[in-house]
Structure formats: structure tokens, C-alpha cells
Amino acid sequence: MNYPGSPIAQGNTQIDTVKAIQQQLNQNNYGPLVADGHFGPATLAAVQKFQEDNNLQVDGVVGNDTWNALFPPADQSPPARHSINREHFFEVIRNGLFHGKLNQSQTDGITAILNEWEANYGNYDDRFLAYMLATTFHETATTMQPIAEYGKGAGHPYGIPNPETGQTYYGRGFVQLTWKANYATFAKITGVNLVSYPDLALDLGNATKILFVGMLKGLFTGKKLADYFAGTTSDWINARRIINGVDCANLIAGYGNTFYSAISYLSA
């Protein structure tokens, strides 16, 4: 459904458009709302909660950004296509990146990422998946498991215990989540109390969600996957800016291309 061209706010009289918004909010578990086409206080509260959960400006107004988050473009709709041909995938990366051998722990980590992709992101650009895998490969020192930062933040401000919580917010996970504010952001997104229990970012399921949401929405540095992979644009090197400037950018670009070459789909 296309953006109507102007923001939709409380009191709006475009009944059909407001009804569509209410129905979509209900489908995304931001109800129950009566889909009557009247933008009242309940719809306002649901829109604000949706905006908060999706890191949008919380103003209760369905502008262009909120609309596109609520009604994703057809080429970015969540339903998966078909299953990834995993036999081929693992054969390619085993020989191309893992020196001919994958252990069970590595396989489990990769499988968690592939499962998340197929379940929720299968119609997104395959280059997104490849670059997330490449980032994980690099950031976890090829273990493909969530890890704690070496040194646990020693010598960095985020390595000092927080005076309010007593916790230390050094890097954890697939992408080394740091700082209390970032743990708080992903606590809201995942529904997991990462502020009080930051080690939960080392859980495989939590780390996978943080990887996907963070890189897709640009929550780590303000840069997101779609900034570098869209249409004919394919910038494997500068995509590193999603995580950490251009540190090891060429190396990770090579990993990404190998993962990308491994992705194919089984027939329906």
C-alpha cells in the first residue's frame, strides 16, 4: 500500500486510510484496535508504541517513515521465498572460508542466522544475509558464536562498571554490542532485560536478533545494509561502516562475497 502523500494524525478524516493503519497495527500486535477509520486516542497510543519499538520519532503521526515501517515495500516484505540450499551453502563456505572443516559450534551459529533469515527476511536482498554472515565471521574470530570482547572493555570507558546497575557494558554478541544506552535500545527491541543482565546478549537467539535488527535498521553507527546494497549498488567495502568505520573493510568484503556465492534456494 502506497503512502498517501501527507501525514496521518489524530483526527484525520481519511477513513479508509486510517482503517488500513488500524488493521496493520492489529496484524503487528499493536491492538486490539477497532478498525473503524477514526484516528482516536487508542490508535494514537498504538502508533506511538509502534514508533518507539521501531526506533522512529515518537510523535503519533504516521508520516513517510512510519508508513514505510508499517507497510514495508513489496521488495522488502518479510515472507520467505524458499529454503536455502544448505547442502550447497555449507559445502561452499566450508571450503572457501573454513579450510575444509566446520565444527558443530560453528554450524550451530550459522544455522541460527540462516533460520532467522528464512523465517523473517527471506524476500530481502541476499547481499544483506551475506554481509551479516561475513561480519559475524570476522567479529567472532570465525567461531560463529556470540563472544565477549577480549579484555572485557579494559582501557575503555565502557569497561568501567556502571554506578547505577553495577554492570559493565563491554562488547558482547555477534557484533560486539557496547555501552549501556545500546544495551537499553536492544532490550526494548528484543524484550530481554539486557541492561540488568548484559550477558544475555551472548545467548545465540538474542545475538541473532541483535545482529539482524541492528544492521538492517542502522542502530550501531547510523548506517544500514540498504545504504550499501540496493539495486545495482553493491558496496562491499564501505558496508563496514555499518559496524566500525572501514576497519578490515577489504578483508570482510572478501568474506561477504564468498558467503554470497554460497546462497541459492531450493525449488518450491
N, C-alpha and C positions, 0 to 999 in steps of 0.2 A: 504494500500500500504506500503510495507516494505522500510526501509531506505536503500539507495543504497550502503552503506558501506564506503563512503567517502564524505566529504563536497562538496556542490554545490555552486559555487560562480560566480560572474560576469565573462563572457567569457567562461563559461563551454560549452562544445560541446555535452553533452548528451541530445540531442534534446527531446527525449520522456520524460525524467525525468524533464527537465526544463518546458516542456509544462504542465506536470501534476502539477508542482508547481504553474505555472501561472493560471491554471484552478482553483486550490484550493484557491488561493488568491482572484480570482474573486468571487468565491462562498462565501467567508468570507467578501466580501465588501471591498477588498483592491485593486480594479481596478478602471476603466476598463483597463485590460491589453490585448494585442493581444497575444493569446496563440500560438505563432509561434515557441517555443522551443529555442529562442535566449535570453540569460540572459543579457539584456542591462540595461541602466540607469533607465528606468521606473520599471522594475522588481526589481532592487536593492532597489529603494526607497520604493516599496511596501513591500518588505521583511523587511526592516528596520522599517517601521511603524508597521508591524505585531509584530516584536520583541519588540518594545517599548511598545505596548499595552498589551503584554503578559509577561512583566517583564523578558525578555530574554536578553542576551548580544546583544547589537545593533551593529552588525558588518556587516550586509548584507550578511552573509554566512549561507546557510541552512545546518547546522551541525545536529548532532543527536537530540539535544534538540529542535531546531526549527522545524525539521522534525516531531517529535512526537507531537508537539503542533499543527502543521498544518494538520497532518494526524493522529488523535487520534487512539490508538489501538482499535480494534473492540470491546473489552470488556468495553471500556470507551466511546463509541460513544454516541452523545447526544440524538438521538431519544428515546422517552419514550416507555416503554413496554405497559402496560395497566394502567388504572386508579387505584389508591389506593382505597381499600375498606374502604371508610371513615366512614361508619356507625360502622364497627368493630373497626377501628382505634380509633375513639373518645370514644367508649364505654370502650376500654381497658385503655386508658390514663386517662379518667375521673375517673375511679375507682382506678387506680393504682397510680396516681400522684396528682390528683386534688380533692381528698376527696369527690368524688361523684358529683362534680358540676363544670361546666365551664361557665364563663360569656361570653358575646358577644365579649368583647375586646380580651380575651384570644383565643377564637375561631377564630377571625379575624386574629390574628397574626400567629397562627398555619396554618390556611388555606393559607395565603400568602406563607409560606415556602413549603407547600405541592404543591401548584400551580407551584412554581418555579421549584421544583423537577420534576414534571410530564412534564412540558413544555421543560426543557432543560437538565435534568440529569437522566432521567428515567432508563437508562441502566447502571448507575454507581452502586457501591456496596451499598446495603440498609443500611449497618452499617454506611456509611457516613451520610445519612439522619438522622439516629437515634442519632448519636453523635452531629450533628449540633442542633437538637432539644433539646437534653439534655443540651448542652452548653447554648442555649437561655433560657431554663427553669431556669438554675442557675443564669446566668448573669443578667437576668431581674427580679429576685426575684419572679419568677413564673407568672409574668404578661403577658409574651409572646408578649410584645410590646417594641419597641425601647425606651430606657430610658437614661436620663442624669446621669452621675456619681454623687453619693451622695457627697455633698460638692463641686462639680464642680472643682475638682483639687486642693482644698485648701491644702497648705502644700507641694505641688509637683511643680517641675519646670514647668511642662506643664500647671499648673493652673495660671500662670502669663500671662497677655495679651501680645501677640506678638508685638514687636515695629513696625514692618512693616505693619501689617494688622489691629492691634488693637483687633484681635480676640483671644479667649482663647481656646486652643485645648485640653480640658479635655475629658473624656470618654463619648461617645455617641453611641447609637445604640443597636443592639443585643449583640455585643461583646466588647463594650466599646473601641471604636477607640480613640487613644490618639496621641499627638504630631503632629505638623504641617506637617512634612515630610510624615507621614502616611496618613493624610488627602489629601495631594497632590498626593500621589500614587493612592488612590482610586478615586480622582477626574478624573484622566486620564482614569481609567478603566470604571467608570460609566458615564463619560461625564457630570457630575454635578459639579458645582463650589463649592466644599466643603471647599476650602481654604478661600474664601471670605465669604461664608455662611455656617459655620460648622454645624449649626442647621439642615441643610438639611440631615445630617446623621441620624436624628430622624424620617425622613419620612419612612413609612413602606416599600415602594418599594425599596428605596435606601438602607435601613438597610438590607433587604433581600439579595440584590446583594452583598453587602459588606461581609455578613456572608458566602455566598457560595464561592465567588471567594477567599476570604481571607483564608478560611480553606482548600479549595481544592488545592490552589497553595502555601500555606505556607507563606503568606505575613505578618502574625502577628509576629511570632517568628522564622521563617525559617523551622518550622515543619509543615507537611501537613497530611491530613487524610490518604492518601495512605501509609504513613510511618508506620501506626499502624493497618490498616485494609487492608489486601491483601492476597488472597488465604486462607490458614489455619491460618494465623497470625491474631489474634484478641486481641489487647491490649487496653482494655477499660480504664485502669488506666493511663498508660503513654501517652495516646492520649491527656490528659490535657495539655501536653507540647505545643500543637498547640496554646494555648492561654496564659497560665500562670503557667509555671513550673508544680508542682504537687499539687498546692493549691486545696484542696477539691476534689482531684482526685478520691478517692473511692466513695464519695457521688455522683459525676457526672457519674461515671461508672455505678452505680445502676440506675440512671435515664435513661442512654443510653440503658441499657438492657431492661428496661420497654418499652421505645419507640420502640425498635427493635422488641419486641414481638408483638407490635400492627400492624406492617406493613404487609399487604397482598394485593394482587391485584385481581381485578375483571377479569372475563374471557373476552376474546375478543368478 
